[in-house]
Amino acid sequence: MQQIFNFVIKNKTFLLFLFLFGISLAFTIQSHSYHRSKFISSANGLTGGVYGMVNSVDKYFGLEIENSKLAEENKRLRQLLLNLQINADSSFLKNKKNANLNYVVRTAEVFKNSYASPNNYLTINKGRKDSIYEDFGVITPKGIVGIIDNTSNNYSRVISILNKKSRINAKLKNSNHIGSLEWNGKSPEFSQLTDVSKFANLKIGDTIETGGESAIFPKGIGIGTIESFDVDITGDTYNIEVRLFNDMTNLGTIYVIENKDRKEILELENSDE
């Protein structure tokens, strides 16, 4: 208290000036409509700016919730789209709730992503407790990512298409010519499609997609476009450089695909063994 009193005594002239300035400013604003409108406008601008900042902060912290809702909606639409591709009759469209869903789609987030080694894997934040198991396909809205190869209760490991052990059945979109998608361990932007018949009609920019001849991915999931191609040393097939649709170095939300008929298909294919 003594310090405050001493400050007032030492600075009484300055404090008196501030007091008188405040009174004069108040009288000026009160008696002149122009000054009053300017003051109110400035105050409103300051208040509006503060509210705008608060609103922006609220929106920022609400993004995670909104993104989660969007991912779930995308999952539902993608599941519907995948099943429409193999249930194209009108009865499926009219009775979606009771339709036999050949593919079930689940969302997950990439927890860890490697793309610099010859054999790359991803870790996602969903596992067996989320009904995710080995040999489920993994995609994004742009195209394929890889295949689940190991699971725990809460996490799953994905063998990336940027893995020299990976082999994906793929085809040319504009024909039924198929091949095997592999990776040569070089650039994360490209993969290689091998064993494509030399009778295939190719051109730069053609789309490559999943071939549908496996029990993992349905037909027609995007992979990339033809960057270049040449004839294999045997002279019977093409080697195709494929520019991937996905940026494999930057993956966030992914979709895990379960083929409900996978077990039945594999049992039928292995029935003679």
Secondary structure, DSSP 8 states (H G I E B T S, - for coil): -HHHHHHHHHTHHHHHHHHHHHHHHHHHHHH-HHHHHHHHHHHHHHHHHHHHHHHHHHHHHHHHHHHHHHHHHHHHHHHHHHHHHH--SHHHHHTGGGS--SEEEEEEEEEEE--SSSEEEEEES--GGGT--TT-EEE-SSSEEEEEEEE-SS-EEEEEEEETT--EEEEETTSS-EEEEE--SS-TTEEEEEEEETTS---TT-EEEE-S-SSSS-TT-EEEEEEEEEE-TTSSEEEEEEEESS-TTS--EEEEEEETTHHHHHHHHTTT-
